[in-house]
Structure formats: structure tokens, C-alpha cells
Amino acid sequence: MGSIIYGFMPIGILERYAGPDNPLAIPFAAIIGIPLYIRAEAVIPLAAGLMSKGAGAGTVLALIIGSAGASLTEVILLRALFTTRLIAVFVSVVLSMAVLAGLITYFIY
């Protein structure tokens, strides 16, 4: 996935919508990342591909934390063990931590 982004995605798209000067891209990246299933091994090439095409560091970090923290398959598996309310709390904590980490990275980096 990272090589596809690196090789074929136009630079202008990511710079316009998820560039380093757009803090609103951070919560959207966290929300988009939660249903995705990105393994820890795939995070580094994906992040490298996104950042090389112009995505901001905070946006990439929010996407990574959202996708690694609470993927759709993980939520489906947790549904067998926990109540819906507890799963909603879990997903909201992962989402808020992804947004918080992305915003801290945005303001520092």
C-alpha cells in the first residue's frame, strides 16, 4: 500500500487535503483510520509513502493510531466479549488519543 501511494498518488491531492498546514485533517484521518485494518508491520511504509507525498506528520500519526488502536475486525471480536457501551467507550478513547497525538505533533513538529 505504501509503495502504491508513493508511486502513483499525485502530490497535489495530499498536500491540499492532508498537508502540514491543515489541522482539520487530523480528526478526519483518525476517523478514517479506525475502520481500516493496518498491521503494525505495514505502518512504516504507509507512513513513509504518505509523508513523502505531502501529508502532515500529525495527520499521519492520527491515521496510524486510529487504525492500529481500533480496527473494525478488532471491534467485531470485542463485541463477543463486551457490551456495546464499553466498545463505544473504547473506540472513543482511541479516537480521542489519535486526535490528541496528532494535534500535539501538529503544534510541535
C-alpha positions as CSV (number, residue, x, y, z in Angstrom):
1,M,0.0,0.0,0.0
2,G,2.8,2.4,0.9
3,S,4.5,1.7,-2.5
4,I,1.3,2.3,-4.3
5,I,0.8,5.7,-2.5
6,Y,4.5,6.5,-3.1
7,G,4.4,5.6,-6.8
8,F,1.0,6.5,-8.1
9,M,-0.7,9.1,-5.9
10,P,-0.4,12.7,-7.1
11,I,1.3,15.0,-4.7
12,G,-1.3,17.8,-5.0
13,I,-4.1,15.7,-3.5
14,L,-2.4,15.0,-0.2
15,E,-0.9,18.5,0.1
16,R,-4.3,20.1,-0.4
17,Y,-6.4,18.0,1.9
18,A,-3.9,16.4,4.4
19,G,-1.0,18.8,4.2
20,P,1.0,20.0,7.2
21,D,-0.9,23.3,7.3
22,N,-4.3,21.7,7.7
23,P,-5.2,20.9,11.3
24,L,-8.7,19.8,10.4
25,A,-7.3,16.8,8.5
26,I,-6.2,15.3,11.8
27,P,-9.6,14.3,13.2
28,F,-10.7,13.1,9.7
29,A,-7.6,10.9,9.5
30,A,-8.3,9.4,12.9
31,I,-11.9,8.7,11.9
32,I,-10.9,7.2,8.6
33,G,-8.2,5.1,10.3
34,I,-10.5,3.4,12.8
35,P,-12.3,1.1,10.3
36,L,-9.1,0.3,8.5
37,Y,-7.1,-2.8,9.3
38,I,-3.5,-1.8,9.2
39,R,-1.0,-4.1,10.8
40,A,1.9,-2.8,12.8
41,E,4.4,-4.0,10.1
42,A,2.6,-2.1,7.4
43,V,2.6,1.2,9.3
44,I,6.1,2.3,8.5
45,P,5.9,2.0,4.7
46,L,2.5,3.5,4.7
47,A,3.6,6.5,6.8
48,A,6.7,7.0,4.7
49,G,4.6,7.0,1.5
50,L,2.0,9.4,2.9
51,M,4.6,11.8,4.2
52,S,6.7,11.7,1.0
53,K,3.6,12.8,-0.9
54,G,3.0,15.8,1.4
55,A,0.8,14.6,4.2
56,G,1.4,16.3,7.6
57,A,3.1,14.4,10.4
58,G,0.1,14.9,12.7
59,T,-2.3,13.7,10.1
60,V,-0.2,10.5,9.5
61,L,0.1,9.9,13.2
62,A,-3.6,10.2,13.8
63,L,-4.3,7.8,11.0
64,I,-1.7,5.3,12.4
65,I,-3.0,5.4,15.9
66,G,-6.7,5.2,14.8
67,S,-6.0,2.2,12.6
68,A,-3.7,0.3,14.9
69,G,-5.7,1.1,18.0
70,A,-9.2,0.1,17.0
71,S,-9.7,-1.6,13.7
72,L,-13.1,-2.9,12.5
73,T,-12.1,-6.5,12.9
74,E,-10.9,-5.9,16.5
75,V,-14.2,-4.2,17.3
76,I,-16.1,-7.2,15.9
77,L,-14.1,-9.6,18.0
78,L,-14.5,-7.4,21.1
79,R,-18.3,-7.4,20.6
80,A,-18.4,-11.0,21.6
81,L,-16.8,-10.2,25.0
82,F,-18.0,-6.7,25.9
83,T,-21.2,-4.7,25.9
84,T,-21.9,-2.1,23.2
85,R,-21.4,0.7,25.7
86,L,-17.9,-0.5,26.6
87,I,-16.9,-0.9,23.0
88,A,-18.2,2.7,22.3
89,V,-16.0,4.0,25.2
90,F,-13.0,2.0,23.8
91,V,-13.4,3.4,20.3
92,S,-14.0,7.0,21.6
93,V,-10.8,6.8,23.8
94,V,-8.8,5.5,20.8
95,L,-10.2,8.3,18.6
96,S,-9.6,11.0,21.1
97,M,-6.0,9.8,21.7
98,A,-5.4,9.7,18.0
99,V,-6.6,13.2,17.6
100,L,-4.7,14.5,20.6
101,A,-1.5,12.9,19.5
102,G,-2.0,14.3,16.0
103,L,-2.6,17.8,17.3
104,I,0.4,17.7,19.6
105,T,2.5,16.6,16.7
106,Y,1.0,19.3,14.6
107,F,1.9,22.0,17.0
108,I,5.4,20.7,17.9
109,Y,6.6,19.3,14.6
